[in-house]
Amino acid sequence: MQDLQEIFNRIQEIKKKQKDIRSAYKDALDSSLEYKEVGDKIKTLRERKKQIENTTKESYASEFTQLDNFKIDLESEATVLNDVALTKLMKGETVQVVDEYNNTYEPLFTVKFKKA
């Protein structure tokens, strides 16, 4: 089995190389006049698009309130689902759910590292 630190160091080196390439690419784009002109046009069109969206949202205010409530409900239910699944798993029970089309879902756990 490979050393955890060696793998981490390789990942860090790859990320550094990616950053260098992205930086060079960004510098090349910044020096292009046509790129800047197109970017300005896009910005203007995005602002106009946002105005149209806001006008339309105003006429669907109650539906958007409902959407916000659904989003909160989904986050809450997902948290409960995760808690129940983890509790069952810790007890050694089988953890899976089935949707309306008889598709079976099993939990997926990931490990992430954060700077200490």
N, C-alpha and C positions, 0 to 999 in steps of 0.2 A: 504494500500500500504506500502511496506517495505521501510525503510529508505535507501537512496542512500549510505550514508557512511557505514552502516552496510554491505550492499552487497559488496561494494568495499573492506572492511576489510576482508570479507570471501574469496574473490577472491585472495587477497594478501596472506592470510594464506595457501590456497591451492597451490599457486605458490611456496611458501617457502617449503612446504612438497614435492612437485615435485622435486625441486632443490636438496633437501637432498637425496632423493632416487636416482636421476640421479648421484649424486656425489659418493654415495656408489657403484653403479653399475660400474662407470668408474674406481674407485679404484680397484675393483675386476678384471676387465679386464686388467688393467695395471700390475697386479701381475701375470698374466698368460703368461708363456713363449710361449706356442703354439700360443696364440693370437698375440703376437709380431711377431713371425715368419711368420704367415699368412699375417699380415699387411705389412711386408717387401716385400713379394711376390706380393701382390696387388699393392704396390707402383711401383715396377719394371714393372709390366704388364700395369699399367696406363701410365707410361712414354712411353712404346713401342706403346701403342694405340694412344697416342698423336702424336707420330712421324708419324704413318701411316695416321692419320687424316690430319696433316699438309701437307704431300706429296700429298694427294688427293685434298686438298683445293687449292693447287697451280695450279692444272690442271682445276679447276672450278672457277678461280678468278673472271671472269665476272659475273657468276651466284651469287657468294657471295656478290659482289658489289650490284647487284640487290636486293638481300635479305635484305641487310642493308638499302637500299632506301625504300623498302616496309615496314620495321619495323618503320622507321621514319614517313612514310606516315600514317601508322596505328595509331601510337601514336597521331599524329596531328588530324586525323579524329575522334578518340575517344574523344579527348578534345573538339572538335567542337560539337560532338553529346551530350556530357555531358552538355555543355553550353546551347545548344538549348533546351534540355529536361528540364533543371532547369529553364530557362526563361519561357517556356510554363507552367510549373507547378506553378510558381509564379503568372502567369496571370490567373490561375484557369482552364486552358485547360487540356483536357485528353492527357496523354502522353503514347504512345505505338507505337511499330513498328512491322512489319510482315516480316518474311523471305520468301525465295523462296518456302518453303514447307507449307506456311500458318500458321506457328507457331507464336503466338503472344508473344511479349516481353514487360514487363512493367518495369519501373525503380525501382531499389532497392537502398535505402539509408541506410547508417550505421552511427553510432555515435561511435567515438573513443575518448579516453581521452589521453592527453599527459601531461607529467610533466610540470608544469608552472614555 
